Amino acid sequence: MKHPDKNVTVYYLIFASNHFRGLRAMKDVMFNEGDSDLFAYLGPDHYKYENEQMTLFDATNGGNEDDQKSVEFADHLYEEFEGMEHSYEYLIEYAYTSTDLVKSHCRDALQHLEECDRVVAKRTGSQGGYKEDKTIFRFTQQNQRLGDFAD
């Protein structure tokens, strides 16, 4: 099948799963095997973000494309969840089901937000890093200081 605007062949791989783990496994494989700039996810609700998906994360001049995608995803996460609290597991699932990004982009985006004091990570357990079932992220409100969150 030819792309309507370009003279290139477009291949479609159809994968069906009723479980997030199935989606995650397939998307990870496709992302790692394909060119990230040519990868598109068309999921059950893709029509609501189909046009945004290809433009929201366009590469800009200079810098690493994956780094740029992570920074742009960080901004998107902050706009979407400002003032809210979500688990790392939820945010990873959001990345997989609502964008063309994978876990590494989500992790990098959250690290960027944490460095910019736009998110506070509440970790349980003694180990560092983000644990899917043990880390909660609180997205700060724009005019709120981090000192307001001191426990």
Secondary structure in CASP SS format (residue, H / E / C, confidence):
PFRMAT SS
TARGET T0000
AUTHOR 0000-0000-0000
METHOD secondary structure of the structure
MODEL  1
M C 1.00
K E 1.00
H C 1.00
P C 1.00
D C 1.00
K C 1.00
N C 1.00
V C 1.00
T E 1.00
V C 1.00
Y C 1.00
Y C 1.00
L C 1.00
I C 1.00
F C 1.00
A C 1.00
S C 1.00
N C 1.00
H C 1.00
F H 1.00
R H 1.00
G H 1.00
L H 1.00
R H 1.00
A H 1.00
M H 1.00
K H 1.00
D H 1.00
V H 1.00
M H 1.00
F H 1.00
N H 1.00
E H 1.00
G C 1.00
D C 1.00
S H 1.00
D H 1.00
L H 1.00
F C 1.00
A C 1.00
Y C 1.00
L C 1.00
G C 1.00
P C 1.00
D C 1.00
H H 1.00
Y H 1.00
K H 1.00
Y C 1.00
E H 1.00
N H 1.00
E H 1.00
Q H 1.00
M H 1.00
T H 1.00
L H 1.00
F C 1.00
D C 1.00
A C 1.00
T C 1.00
N C 1.00
G C 1.00
G C 1.00
N C 1.00
E H 1.00
D H 1.00
D H 1.00
Q H 1.00
K H 1.00
S H 1.00
V H 1.00
E H 1.00
F H 1.00
A H 1.00
D H 1.00
H H 1.00
L H 1.00
Y H 1.00
E H 1.00
E H 1.00
F H 1.00
E C 1.00
G C 1.00
M C 1.00
E E 1.00
H E 1.00
S E 1.00
Y H 1.00
E H 1.00
Y H 1.00
L H 1.00
I H 1.00
E H 1.00
Y H 1.00
A H 1.00
Y H 1.00
T H 1.00
S H 1.00
T C 1.00
D C 1.00
L C 1.00
V C 1.00
K H 1.00
S H 1.00
H H 1.00
C H 1.00
R H 1.00
D H 1.00
A H 1.00
L H 1.00
Q H 1.00
H H 1.00
L H 1.00
E H 1.00
E H 1.00
C C 1.00
D C 1.00
R C 1.00
V E 1.00
V E 1.00
A E 1.00
K E 1.00
R E 1.00
T C 1.00
G C 1.00
S C 1.00
Q C 1.00
G C 1.00
G C 1.00
Y C 1.00
K C 1.00
E C 1.00
D C 1.00
K C 1.00
T E 1.00
I E 1.00
F E 1.00
R E 1.00
F E 1.00
T C 1.00
Q C 1.00
Q C 1.00
N C 1.00
Q C 1.00
R C 1.00
L H 1.00
G H 1.00
D H 1.00
F H 1.00
A C 1.00
D C 1.00
END
